């Protein structure tokens, strides 16, 4: 738990530095509309200490990972290389509100990712938590070396055979109990 707090503080400092330099916006925001259509801002809320709204610029200030994934999509079998921050690092900025007094509280949480078109996918927090599965789920800002098609991030879940949880046009992430 101490490592998560230290990492969250480091990530928050990185975003504050980016904001100070004029490169990004990261601030408390209202929950987006149901359709999620509010430009290219990514909203992060739910069971967190501080709700956030992050621009694509703010996401590029976070440490980035690169993964190549192959999955079945509407166009058949696809292989793409994505780059962006880890989902757990994005949530570290908001400070997940886990209750250490509740046994297994972290495994009771889920993340709902919503695209600008209203499409939603859900994953368990334990999938991304390094104390459990530790899957490197990305909030990708590039696909195959170029910015994502609509300028919005994309949730990328490595290891999924089906691409259904790869949410394009990502506008909202919610951590829930």
N, C-alpha and C positions, 0 to 999 in steps of 0.2 A: 504494500500500500504506500510505503514511504517513497519507493521508486516512482510510482505513478504520480505522486504529488510533486516530486522534484522535476520529472519530465514535463508535467503540466506547467509548472512555473517557467521552465526554460522555453517552452513553446509560446507561452503567453508573452514573454519578453521579446521573442523574435517578431511576433505580430505587432506588438507595441512599437518596436523599432521600425518596422516597415511603415506603420501608420505615421510615425514621426517624420520619416523620410518622404512621406507623400505617396508611397507606393501601394497602399491598400486601405481598405476599410474593414474594421472589425468592431462591431458595437452591439449593444443590446437592441433587440427589435421586437416588433409585434409578430405574432404567428401569421404566416402567409395565408392568403385566401385558399379556399378548397382547391381551386384550379392551379394554384401555385404560380400564376403568371405575374411576376413582378420583376421583369428584366432578368439579369444574369446573377442575381443575388442568391446565395445559398443560406437558408435559415437553419439554425441548429437550436433545438429546444427540447422540452420534456423534463425528464428527471436529471436536470443539470443545475449547477450553481448559478450560471449566468447564460441567458439566451444570447445567441450570436447571429449576426448576419455577415456573411463573408463574400467579398467579391472574388473574381477569378484571380486578381492581383494578390489578395491576401492568401489565397491557397498556394500560390507559387512561392511565398516566403517560407512555407513550412518545409521541413526535410522531405525529400521526394524519393520514391522507390519506382523501379521499373519492373513490370511483369509482362510476360508474353503468355497469352491464354488462347486455348482452342475450345470452342463451344459450338453447339448447334443453335442456330438462330433462324429467323424467318427466311433468310437467304441460303439456308443449308449450313454446312460446316464452315466455320470462320476461324481465322487465326489473326490476332492483332497484338500489338505491343502498346501498352499503356504506361503513362508516367503521371504521378501525382502523390499527394500525401496519403499516409495510411489513415483509414477511418478512425482508428483509435487515437491518433494524434489530433485529428480534427475535434473529436470529443474531449480530448485532454484540455483543449483551450477553454471549453465550456465548463469543465469540471464535473464529471459524472457524480451524481448525488447518491452514491452507494452508502448504505448504513452498515458500518462495521459491527454493530450490535446485533444485526439480524444474520443468523447463520445462512450462508449461501446466497446472500442478497444479489451478488453480481450475476449469478446464473439465472436469476428470475427476471432479468431485464432483456428487452428486445430492442432492435433498431428498425424503424420503419423508414424506408427511403422512398421519396415521392418525386416523380418527374413532372415537368411543366405541363404535360398532357393529362395529369392525374393518375398515371400508372404508379402502382405501389408494389414494393417487395419488402419482405421482412426477414431478418436474420437474428439469431440469438447472440447476445453480447458475448457469451462464452466462446463463440466461434472466433472472435477477434481478440479476446483477452489473452495476453501471453501466459497467464497462469493456467489456462485451459488449452484450447486448440491453437490459439495464436495465429490464425490465418491472416495473411497480409492483404486484407480487403482494401482496395484503393478508392479514393475520391479522385479519379483521373482527370487531368486537365489537358492531356495530349493523347492522341491515338495515332499510332504509326508515325510518330515524329511531328505531327501537325496538331494545332489546336483542335479541340473537339468541334464537330460540324456546326453546332448551334452556339458555340461559345460558352456553354454551360458544362459543368463537370459531369462525369459519368461514374456511377458506382460500378466497380468491377470486382467480382467475387471469384478469385482463382480456385480452380478445382471443380467448379460446377460444370457438369457435362452439358446441361441445358443452359442457355444464356438468359433465362427468364429473370434472374436477379441482377442482371447487368442493366441498371436503370439509367437510360439516356436522358439528357436534359434535366439533371438533378437540381431540384430547387429547395428540398426540405429534408432534413434528417431529424428524427425524433427518437429519443431514448425513453422507453416506457417500462414500468414495473409490470 
